[in-house]
Amino acid sequence: MARTVAYLGPHGTYCEETVLSIYGDQPDVSLKPFSTIDEAIRAVAGGEVDESIVPVENSLEGSVNVTLDTIAHDVNLYITKEIILPVRHNLLANKGSSDVDAIVSHPQALAQCRKTLGKLYPQAKLIPVESTAAAARKVADGEGRLAAVGSLKAAEHYGLTVIAAGIQDNATNSTRFIGLERQPLTDATGKCKTTLVCQINGAQPGSLYYLLGELAQRSVNLTRIESRPARTGLGMYIFFLDIEGSITEPNIADAVNAVKEKSLWFKNFGSYPSFQITK
């Protein structure tokens, strides 16, 4: 059956690179780029596509907040896969151009290269745009003395040259992408994670301590916790919890139910396999 997968475009983004690593050799899968993460997520929620793959966290700059906020508050979707991509940034310019007045890219990419860019071009203005590929396209259009932070694929696609390679501030720079679908996986096995989001009674001392204790009592490993505004008032927060394992395991299922019982509001994004892309 034909399948359509949304991702953060345009052509040449790291998100596209991730999608191609999964579906590039499958002729029955068509890929559809969107200009923003929010649009890519809403496309699957609205039934326009079957799946959306979007960034959720970077090893240097942390969470992609628009992803977390959208899946928590605005749509009802499930995480069906996690893909970790090593990210190697490059500074791209038009051929024959070395003078740089401004550097454009996605805000996360600019932040991941902040120190290096400050050393290479301390006077250059950093300008955020929708994606690394959109930045490459803007440079290719010849708008002023611009350079873009982006991938080698973006350089190739838009006819740019690499004037500085490997400019990320840390060699271990990696980004987590998640696949989102309208139905959860029911048989996630192997190396898996389960993701929850909940709101607890912040006025009660120790409420977070007792919530996390439900995981510890069942030998469930918490790999990540992240707070975001609950959007119900100042000082109100929700918590994203990533735990190792699948809900098909009894201790994971018991822990998830215990967290739900202690929550004022709760959402289970399901259990899903985790993949690492090697380069």
N, C-alpha and C positions, 0 to 999 in steps of 0.2 A: 504494500500500500504506500502511495506517495506521501511524503512527509515534508513539511515546511518548517524551517528553523530560523527564528529571528536572532539578530545579534547587533551589537553596537558597531555601526559603520562610520564612514563609508569604507570602500576597499582599502586594505592596508593597515587596519587596526590590529592590535594584539588580540582583541576579541575574535576577529575573523581568523587569525592564525590558530586560535584555540579551536574554533568550530571546524576548520578545515582538518585539523589533526584528528578529529573524531569522525567527521562525515565526508571528508574530501573525496574518498574513493567509493562512495555509495551513490549510484546514479539515480536512485529513487528518492533522494533527499534534495530539496531545493533550499537555498539559503537566501534570506531576505534581510538586507541591512536597514537599520533605522538610525536616525541622526542623534537620538538621545537614549539614555538608559531607560528612562521613564516610558518612552514610546515603545521600546522593545518589550518591556514587561507587560504593558497594557495590551499589546498586540496578541499575546497568548491568552491573557485574561478575557479578552473580547472574542476569542475564537478565530481571529484572523490567521494565526499560525498555530502549529502544534506544540512548539517548544520555543523558549527564549533562553539564550545563554548570555549572561551579563557578569561583569566583575563585582565582587563583593568585599574583597580585602586585599591589601598590599602589605608585604612584609616590612616595608619602610614607613609608609604613611598611614597604615591602619585601614579602618573600614571605609567602604564607599557608602556614604550615608544615604544617598538617594535610593540605592538598592534596598537597604534595610528598612527605610521608612515606607517605601512603596509597598513592599511585600507584607509589612506589618499592618499598615493602616488602610491601604487603598484597594487591594486585590485579595482574592482567595486562591492561592496557588501552592504547589508543593515543590520541594527541592528533590530532583530525581538523579542528580549527579553533581560531583565536585571535580573540577579539573584545576591542577596547579601548574602554571606556566612560568618557567624562568624568563625574566624580562631583561633584555639587553637593549638599552637606549642608545641612539645615535643622533648626532646633530647633522641635519640635512639642509642643504642649500642648493640654489641653482648652479649649474656648472660654470666655473670661472668666477664665482662669487666668493669672497672671503670676508668682506666688510659686513658686519652684523650690527644693526641698530636695535633690533627687537627679536625676541625668540618666542615662538608660539607653540602651544601644545595643550593637551588636556591638563587640568590643574594637578591631578595626581602625578602625571609624568614630569611636570615642571618641578614639583616638590621632591620627587625622587632623585632629581639631578641638581638640586639647589646649590649645593656646595661646589660641585664641579663647574657649573655654569658661572658661578660667581668668580671663580678663578680664571676661566677662559675668556669670558666677556663681562667684566665687572660693570661696564657702563650700559649693557643691553637691558632693555625693558622686557619683562616677562609678561606675556599676554595669554590668558587662558582662552581656549576654544573648546568645542564640543568633544573632540577626540584627537588622538595623535594623527590619524589619517586626514582629518579635516585640516589640521595644521599643515601637513605636507601639501595638500591640495592648494591651500592659501599661498604657500611659498611658490609653488609651481605657477600660480597665476601671475606672479611677478609684481606683487604689491609691496613696493619699497624694498629696503635692504633687510629682509627677513630670513631667519633660519627656523627650522622646526625640530622638535624632539620627536623622534619616531623610530620605526623599525626599518630593517633593510628591505622588507617587502614593500613598504610605503615608498622608500627611495626608488626602488625599481619601477613601481607602478606609475609614479608621477614624474619620472625622469630626473630625479635629483641626485646630487653627489653627497657622499659622506665626508664632512669636514672634520669630524671628531667621532671616534667610535668608542663604545663602552663607557658612556658618560654617567651612568647611574652611580650614585654615591656609595653603593655597596655591591660587591660582586655577587652576593647571594640574593639579590632583588628578585622577588617572585610575586605573582598575583594569583589569587584564588578566583576562579569563575564558577558559577553555579548554573545548572540547567533547571528551568522552571516549567512545570506543566500543570494542567488542570486536575489531574488525578495522581495520587501518590503511588509509589512502588509498593507492591505487596510482598515481594520476595527478596529484599535487599540482603545479600549475604557477602561474606568475605570481609575486606577492609572497608568498613562502613562508618558513617556518622549519623547522628540523629540531631535535628535542630528544633528547638522550642523557643517560644517567646512568651513572656508572661508579665503581669503586673501584680505586685504584692502590696501588702499594707505597710507603707513606709513609715506610718506613725507608730507602729508597734516595734519596740526595740528588739533587735535580733531576728527580725523576720527573714532577712536574706540568709543569715547564718543557719537558721532552722530549715530553710528551703534547700540550701546546698547540702545540709546534713542528710537529707533523704538520698542524695546520690552517694555520699560517702558510706552510709550504712549498707548500701547494696553493692559496694565495690565498683561503682560506675565512675569512669574518669571524665572529668570536665576538661575539655581542651580549650574552651574559649568562653568568656562572658563579656558582654557589651551592653552598656546602658544607652538608651535613646529617650528623648522626651516622649511622654505618653500623650501629649497634645490635649490633656484634660485640665491643665493648670500648671502654674510655675512650681517647680519642685517635684512634679510627678513624673515618674520614669517607668519604662518597661525594660526588661532584661532579655537579651538574646543568649541562649545557652546552647553550645555545641558539645555533644557528648560522644565518646567513642562507643561504637557498637550499633546494632540494629534492634528495632523493637520486636523482632522475631525471637530475641533472647529474653528469657523470663525476667532476669534482674533489670534489664533495660525497660521492659514493659512496666514492671512494678514501679520503677523510679519515675517514669513519665507520669503514671497515674498519681503518684504521691505529690509530684510537683503541681499537677493540675488541681488537686484537692486543696493545696495551700495557696493557690493563686486567686486573685480577684478577677483576672482576665487571662485567658490562656489560648495559645495557638500552637498546634503541632505541625511542623512542615514536613514531617515524615523522615524515614531512614533512606539512605542513598549511598552508593559506592563512591569512593574517592580514587582519582587517577592522578598520576604525576607524569607530565610530559618531559621527556629527556631530550636534550639538544647535543 
